[in-house]
């Protein structure tokens, strides 16, 4: 029983450590999009704080695979290339509705 409890605690600690942190993942985004997604980046983007979580996930994944975006598509692809699916979800959970 004691070994099982220690194993569960260790597993929870490990999984919490590897889970994406939305605030950390969003930090570089905030330079253009604002601290809470309230700014139109380069005066052209959608306001992230008005988007649903699913829309943010779809946009970020689309930028990453090149299937989404207009004029800023190339710039955004470079910004999101290192985001994991967990990072993308964490950003959407932090900023989206």
N, C-alpha and C positions, 0 to 999 in steps of 0.2 A: 504494500500500500504506500509506504513512504517513498519507494523508488518511483512508483507511478506518479505520485504527486510532484516529485522533483522533475520528472520528465515532462509533465504537463506545464509546469512553471517555466522550464527552460525553453520549451517549444513556443510558448506564448511570448516570452522575452525575445526570442529570435525572430518570430514572425512580425512583431511590432517594430523591431529594428530594421527589417528589410521592406516594410510597407512604405510606399511613397508618401512623402510629406508635401501636401498641396502648396503650402506657403513657400517652401524651398524650391519646388519645381516651378512655381509661378514667378519667382523673383526676377528672372531676366525678362519675362514678359511685361512686368510692371513698368519698365522703362518707357515703353511706347504706349501700353494700354492702360496705365494708371494703376494705383495700388489695389483698386477693387474692380478693375475692368471698366471703369467709367469714362475712359477717353477713347476717341476714335484715333487709332494709330495712324500717323502720317496724314491725319485729316480725312482718311478714306475708309477705314475699317468699320465694321459693325461695332456697336458698344457691347462688349462681352457680358456686362452685368445685366443686359436685357435678354440674353440668349438662354435657352433651356440647356440643361446639362448634356442631353443627347446631341444637341446641335453643336456644342463645343467639342464633344468627343468626335463627332463626324468631321468637323472642320479640321481639327488637329490631325486626325488620322489621314484625312484627304490631303492636307498640306504635306504630310510625311511621305505619302506614296505618290504625290504629284497629280492626284485626280481632282483637287479642289483649289479654287482661288482664281483671282483675276490678276491685276497688274502686280501685286505683291507676292504672287505665287512663289517666285524664285527666292525671294528674301525669306519668306516664311519657311520654306522647305529647309533652309539652313538652320533656322532657329529651332525647329522641332525634331530634327534628325536624330538627336540623342535621347529623346523622350521615350520612355517605355510605356506600354499600355497602362501600367499602374500609375505612372506619372500623369498621363493624360486624364485618367479617371479622377485622380486627386485634384488636378487643376479644375476640371469641370465641377467637382463637388464643392470646391472652394468658391468659385466665381459664378457658376450657373444657377439658374432658378430651379 
